Amino acid sequence: MRECLICKAPIEPFISFGRMPIANGFLNPENFATEYFFDLQVACCGDCGMVQLLEQPAREQMFNENYAFYSGTSQGMKIHFQAFAEQVRRDYLRSADPFVVEIGSNDGIMLQNFALANIRHLGIEPSANVAEVARQKGIRTICEFFDASLARWIVSEHGQADAFLGANVMCHIPYLHSVIEGVKILLKPDGLMMFEDPYLGDIIEKTSYDQIYDEHVFLFSVTSIAYLFHQHGMEVIDVAPQETHGGSMRYIIARQGVRPVSPRVFAYLRQEEEMGLKKPAVYDEFRRNCEKSRDALMTLLYDIKKMGKRIVGYAATSKSTTIINYCGINADLIEFISDTTPVKQGKYSPGAHIPVRPYEEFTARYPDYALLFAYNHAREIMAKEKNFIAIGGRWITYVPKVQVIP
């Protein structure tokens, strides 16, 4: 038995995905023997409803000078964050000289919209390589982990913030209580926190278990987020579902009683209760669905190989690490993984050690099938890969079900 990271109630796992490496830990052959692994187990707290990992690697192992994910590589995400920034500017920045802070700002994909509008901003990014990319774009960025101490320093240097933003980062942080204390120090009395992360309801509904990997220590619901912030005198005043990452939720948080609460919050709380997101039976069914999805995908891959067809992985994503290692996919099944990120090219996938090769090798000799590891960008990718489809290439996807397209 372990303790819930949010409310300290006892919890126990409802699933183990087995021995798992660092999701973004793409590596060279000389590092195979010393590769780090941990047991990827997941639990749901019956008291507060927070779904969480029972073990997470040290933050420095995941976020460092070799971090292999750059948000700005996706045109779709650029458009998404431009709209996010525009909503903040339009609806919530009312002071004469607003100040915006973003946690986990990566390569500055969101903050660049504030920089271009000459709005004071600060990015907090613990991975040195992506923080440097942001600085080169002229985006004010510090390479730190956020906590109450850093919040005090920011206030002393820049004053309090009107908005504290985050995208696909809050679910990475096991010490959320410390972060929220920092947010309260940093924000003006009427300031807002806005963040979005993969949504538990979508993960359960779509069996998108690839959302579960080392960085995602939490899978949020409106219920668990409301409980968490209530402990700190703050409340969810609005929510907005997003299509990104296969289904996300944007949460808008303020100090209790400062702003009216949208009816959407209460609607989602009722909906989550009806879904049973705190009930063990829901997670037992989710585990069975994960096992069925795994078995169906492996059967399909083996059947394709028996026909003498070539399969190549498309996009060396963090999500692919869970799929590959949980299912038991190896280089005998897929020749290599095609990826456009230079820092990944020439390396090998975490755990299974499948070669990662430049995108040009995908187009130079198209495979018969492409296993789409970036299914959450399927629309953008398939529009880009019309030539692959034109020569008879077919896509393999696994969320919400294992299938071949077209």
VOGU-3710 file (C-alpha; in Angstrom, 3 decimals, decimal comma):
1> mreclickap> 0,000/0,000/0,000  1,111/3,531/-0,764  -0,211/6,984/0,119  -2,024/9,262/-2,315  0,209/12,193/-3,274  -2,744/14,558/-2,941  -4,708/13,496/0,161  -2,506/10,824/1,846  -5,226/8,149/1,709  -3,962/4,586/1,141
11> iepfisfgrm> -3,895/3,493/-2,516  -2,963/0,362/-4,425  -2,356/-0,251/-8,155  -5,092/-1,328/-10,541  -2,612/-2,027/-13,367  1,095/-2,519/-13,978  2,533/-1,934/-17,426  5,686/-3,724/-16,315  9,307/-2,719/-16,550  9,460/0,640/-18,321
21> piangflnpe> 12,309/2,959/-19,382  12,419/6,771/-19,485  9,845/7,655/-22,154  12,015/10,278/-23,859  15,254/8,434/-23,112  16,400/7,775/-26,684  19,882/6,342/-26,454  23,041/5,074/-28,158  24,190/1,423/-28,081  26,914/2,131/-25,519
31> nfateyffdl> 24,185/3,079/-23,042  22,039/-0,052/-23,465  23,627/-1,912/-20,538  23,042/0,906/-18,044  19,550/1,947/-19,175  17,231/2,904/-16,305  13,958/1,027/-15,767  11,114/1,295/-13,249  7,777/-0,435/-12,626  5,000/1,544/-14,305
41> qvaccgdcgm> 2,093/0,981/-11,884  -1,048/3,112/-11,704  -3,524/3,664/-8,858  -6,749/5,600/-8,320  -7,402/7,225/-4,946  -10,906/6,344/-3,803  -11,032/9,434/-1,577  -9,999/12,325/-3,845  -10,246/10,595/-7,230  -6,674/11,336/-8,325
51> vqlleqpare> -5,194/8,738/-10,689  -1,431/8,538/-10,234  1,753/6,551/-10,723  3,085/4,684/-7,697  6,664/5,297/-8,787  8,198/8,071/-10,861  11,859/8,534/-11,825  13,726/11,526/-10,390  12,797/14,710/-12,255  16,398/15,261/-13,390
61> qmfnenyafy> 16,296/11,929/-15,232  13,339/13,115/-17,304  13,938/16,854/-17,717  17,519/17,838/-18,463  19,883/19,216/-21,110  19,068/16,276/-23,398  15,271/16,536/-23,330  14,023/15,164/-26,652  10,681/16,932/-27,128  10,200/20,279/-28,842
71> sgtsqgmkih> 6,619/21,576/-28,921  7,294/23,825/-31,899  7,789/20,922/-34,329  4,008/20,587/-34,802  2,163/23,171/-36,884  -1,083/22,053/-35,282  0,276/22,779/-31,806  1,486/26,221/-32,903  -2,060/27,062/-33,966  -3,459/25,609/-30,739
81> fqafaeqvrr> -1,178/27,665/-28,486  -1,767/30,790/-30,518  -5,490/30,400/-29,785  -4,769/29,650/-26,109  -2,688/32,827/-25,795  -5,348/34,849/-27,586  -8,010/33,679/-25,126  -5,811/34,736/-22,207  -5,173/38,153/-23,757  -8,807/38,731/-24,756
91> dylrsadpfv> -10,576/37,510/-21,634  -8,212/37,825/-18,694  -5,435/40,412/-19,125  -7,087/43,586/-17,931  -4,289/45,521/-16,218  -2,338/48,278/-17,963  0,954/46,371/-17,861  0,120/42,670/-17,602  2,652/39,996/-16,676  2,293/36,368/-17,798
101> veigsndgim> 4,289/33,412/-16,441  4,335/29,912/-17,951  5,554/26,759/-16,230  7,224/24,159/-18,451  7,387/26,635/-21,342  9,500/24,319/-23,554  10,734/26,090/-26,704  8,452/29,073/-26,169  5,657/27,940/-28,471  2,984/29,670/-26,343
111> lqnfalanir> 4,932/32,574/-24,866  6,097/33,738/-28,284  2,554/35,013/-28,814  2,861/37,282/-25,782  6,373/38,350/-26,746  5,176/39,422/-30,201  2,444/41,503/-28,518  5,048/43,185/-26,244  3,434/41,683/-23,130  5,753/41,083/-20,192
121> hlgiepsanv> 6,355/37,376/-19,820  8,580/34,769/-18,224  9,038/31,116/-19,105  10,126/28,553/-16,510  11,693/25,555/-18,257  13,889/22,995/-16,451  15,319/21,381/-19,614  18,324/23,431/-20,659  18,353/22,572/-24,363  14,751/23,593/-25,074
131> aevarqkgir> 15,032/26,642/-22,781  17,935/27,846/-24,923  15,825/27,497/-28,079  13,232/29,783/-26,474  15,867/32,351/-25,504  17,190/32,411/-29,049  13,678/33,433/-30,146  13,793/36,381/-27,751  11,509/34,815/-25,158  12,517/35,561/-21,570
141> ticeffdasl> 13,146/32,125/-20,033  14,823/30,806/-16,898  16,043/27,226/-16,542  14,568/26,174/-13,190  12,000/23,931/-11,495  9,091/25,974/-10,125  8,296/26,076/-6,403  7,411/28,604/-3,678  11,016/29,799/-3,367  11,261/30,566/-7,076
151> arwivsehgq> 7,866/32,300/-6,934  9,175/34,693/-4,285  12,220/35,480/-6,443  10,030/36,172/-9,496  7,820/38,540/-7,501  10,889/40,384/-6,193  12,228/40,797/-9,732  9,083/41,304/-11,809  6,122/41,800/-9,486  3,059/39,576/-9,246
161> adaflganvm> 1,572/37,915/-12,308  -1,836/38,367/-13,901  -1,821/34,839/-15,319  0,094/31,645/-14,598  -0,104/29,235/-17,520  0,789/25,618/-18,150  0,259/23,135/-20,963  0,954/19,430/-20,547  3,157/20,052/-17,540  1,138/20,109/-14,312
171> chipylhsvi> 0,473/16,381/-14,646  4,277/15,870/-14,659  4,825/17,233/-11,151  4,465/14,970/-8,078  4,870/17,837/-5,568  1,778/19,775/-6,673  1,070/21,192/-3,222  4,382/23,063/-3,339  3,639/24,311/-6,834  0,219/25,642/-5,828
181> egvkillkpd> 1,700/27,447/-2,828  4,089/29,061/-5,300  1,208/30,001/-7,581  -0,594/31,742/-4,700  2,549/33,754/-3,932  3,074/34,650/-7,576  -0,464/35,607/-8,638  -2,165/38,920/-8,002  -5,254/38,629/-5,746  -7,511/38,490/-8,838
191> glmmfedpyl> -4,981/36,617/-10,958  -5,773/33,363/-12,768  -4,092/30,037/-13,280  -4,873/28,317/-16,575  -3,491/24,936/-17,532  -4,394/21,961/-19,688  -3,419/18,306/-19,506  -4,635/14,949/-20,860  -8,132/14,291/-19,519  -8,842/11,124/-17,544
201> gdiiektsyd> -12,348/10,770/-18,967  -10,972/10,570/-22,516  -8,227/8,150/-21,508  -10,762/5,773/-19,959  -13,262/6,102/-22,814  -10,685/5,626/-25,608  -8,374/3,152/-23,808  -5,546/5,562/-24,631  -3,116/3,916/-22,217  -0,177/5,420/-24,113
211> qiydehvflf> -0,911/8,576/-22,089  0,534/6,680/-19,132  4,312/7,023/-18,921  6,982/8,311/-16,562  6,346/12,034/-17,050  2,596/11,728/-16,452  2,581/11,105/-12,714  -1,083/12,219/-12,629  -4,115/11,744/-14,885  -6,450/14,611/-14,024
221> svtsiaylfh> -10,216/14,866/-13,834  -12,306/17,899/-12,894  -13,152/16,071/-9,648  -9,548/15,533/-8,588  -8,421/19,018/-9,628  -11,318/20,633/-7,728  -10,351/18,642/-4,608  -6,667/19,561/-4,947  -7,151/23,310/-5,297  -9,864/23,474/-2,637
231> qhgmevidva> -7,186/22,390/-0,147  -5,373/25,635/-0,958  -8,274/28,086/-0,886  -8,632/28,079/-4,677  -11,344/26,778/-6,983  -12,011/25,724/-10,554  -14,069/28,501/-12,131  -14,255/27,084/-15,650  -13,218/24,115/-17,770  -12,911/23,637/-21,527
241> pqethggsmr> -12,305/20,313/-23,317  -9,531/20,308/-25,939  -8,772/17,961/-28,835  -5,016/18,041/-28,229  -3,131/14,915/-27,134  -6,078/12,698/-27,892  -8,344/14,574/-25,459  -7,325/17,194/-22,893  -9,032/19,527/-20,437  -8,226/23,177/-19,802
251> yiiarqgvrp> -8,768/24,277/-16,200  -9,188/27,897/-15,104  -8,440/28,457/-11,422  -8,885/31,462/-9,137  -8,897/32,181/-5,425  -12,153/31,092/-3,825  -14,964/33,632/-4,129  -13,088/36,020/-6,418  -14,849/35,076/-9,658  -18,118/33,298/-10,516
261> vsprvfaylr> -17,995/29,560/-11,221  -19,218/28,458/-14,660  -22,083/25,937/-14,863  -19,691/23,817/-16,987  -17,723/22,926/-13,851  -20,774/21,482/-12,105  -21,834/19,681/-15,296  -18,476/17,900/-15,538  -18,505/17,012/-11,846  -21,905/15,347/-12,321
271> qeeemglkkp> -20,762/13,617/-15,502  -17,641/12,208/-13,835  -19,704/10,879/-10,949  -21,990/9,137/-13,448  -18,921/7,676/-15,223  -17,736/6,266/-11,888  -14,263/7,790/-12,096  -13,641/7,008/-8,422  -14,932/3,415/-8,572  -12,581/0,388/-8,745
281> avydefrrnc> -14,813/-1,380/-11,274  -14,114/1,313/-13,866  -10,367/0,727/-13,581  -10,718/-3,040/-13,631  -12,519/-2,651/-16,954  -9,854/-0,214/-18,184  -7,138/-2,773/-17,377  -8,986/-5,446/-19,343  -9,405/-3,054/-22,269  -5,665/-2,309/-22,236
291> eksrdalmtl> -4,907/-6,026/-22,382  -7,350/-6,525/-25,261  -5,850/-3,599/-27,172  -2,318/-4,936/-26,635  -3,259/-8,430/-27,846  -5,124/-7,100/-30,895  -2,202/-4,884/-31,933  0,365/-7,663/-31,614  -1,832/-10,101/-33,549  -2,193/-7,542/-36,345
301> lydikkmgkr> 1,551/-6,826/-36,504  2,435/-10,529/-36,604  -0,161/-11,197/-39,306  1,231/-8,384/-41,457  4,797/-9,662/-41,078  3,681/-13,193/-42,023  2,472/-11,720/-45,317  6,012/-10,458/-45,965  5,034/-6,793/-45,640  7,222/-3,998/-44,262
311> ivgyaatsks> 6,167/-2,010/-41,177  7,807/1,240/-40,055  6,965/3,282/-36,968  5,943/6,900/-37,564  7,021/9,484/-34,914  9,262/8,554/-31,981  6,928/9,962/-29,333  6,975/9,639/-25,552  3,661/7,813/-25,884  5,250/5,204/-28,142
321> ttiinycgin> 7,509/4,042/-25,285  4,560/2,657/-23,313  3,000/1,037/-26,389  6,260/-0,559/-27,556  7,385/-1,908/-24,198  3,987/-2,979/-22,837  3,057/-4,781/-26,051  6,507/-6,263/-26,669  7,129/-4,639/-30,063  10,716/-4,935/-31,316
331> adliefisdt> 12,872/-4,372/-34,401  11,766/-7,725/-35,826  8,271/-6,303/-36,201  9,003/-2,703/-37,198  12,202/-1,904/-39,103  12,719/1,550/-37,647  10,855/4,604/-36,357  10,802/7,657/-38,606  11,125/11,006/-36,830  11,845/14,605/-37,810
341> tpvkqgkysp> 13,553/15,564/-34,507  17,346/15,710/-35,075  18,210/14,894/-31,446  16,407/11,519/-31,758  17,745/10,530/-35,165  20,500/7,922/-35,149  19,544/6,792/-31,665  17,414/3,899/-30,446  14,015/3,767/-28,791  13,887/3,395/-24,989
351> gahipvrpye> 13,707/-0,207/-23,807  13,142/-2,017/-27,112  16,095/-0,342/-28,892  14,389/0,087/-32,260  16,434/2,367/-34,580  15,178/5,947/-34,974  15,936/7,283/-38,447  15,417/10,563/-40,294  12,087/11,222/-41,961  13,810/11,130/-45,352
361> eftarypdya> 14,308/7,374/-44,991  10,533/6,975/-44,691  9,878/8,863/-47,939  12,845/7,376/-49,847  11,401/3,868/-49,617  7,863/3,833/-48,345  6,874/0,818/-46,210  3,673/-1,125/-46,761  2,368/-0,072/-43,338  3,148/2,794/-40,949
371> llfaynhare> 2,422/2,314/-37,262  1,257/5,779/-36,211  2,663/6,566/-32,774  1,482/10,188/-33,000  -2,197/9,354/-33,485  -3,141/12,585/-31,704  -1,718/14,427/-34,745  -3,347/12,035/-37,234  -5,232/14,701/-39,161  -2,136/16,845/-39,675
381> imakeknfia> 0,079/13,854/-40,521  -2,291/12,193/-42,977  -2,782/15,471/-44,817  1,003/15,708/-45,111  1,496/12,083/-46,228  -0,754/11,973/-49,298  2,047/10,427/-51,374  2,355/7,508/-48,948  -1,370/6,860/-49,202  -1,307/7,303/-52,991
391> iggrwityvp> 1,205/4,456/-53,463  -0,970/2,159/-51,350  0,574/2,787/-47,952  -1,663/1,994/-45,002  -1,740/3,335/-41,444  -1,991/1,231/-38,296  -3,605/3,006/-35,329  -4,549/1,749/-31,866  -6,693/4,499/-30,282  -9,635/4,260/-29,791
401> kvqvip> -9,291/0,797/-31,365  -6,706/-1,214/-33,260  -7,353/-0,756/-36,970  -5,806/-0,332/-40,403  -6,512/2,881/-42,399  -7,589/3,061/-45,178
//
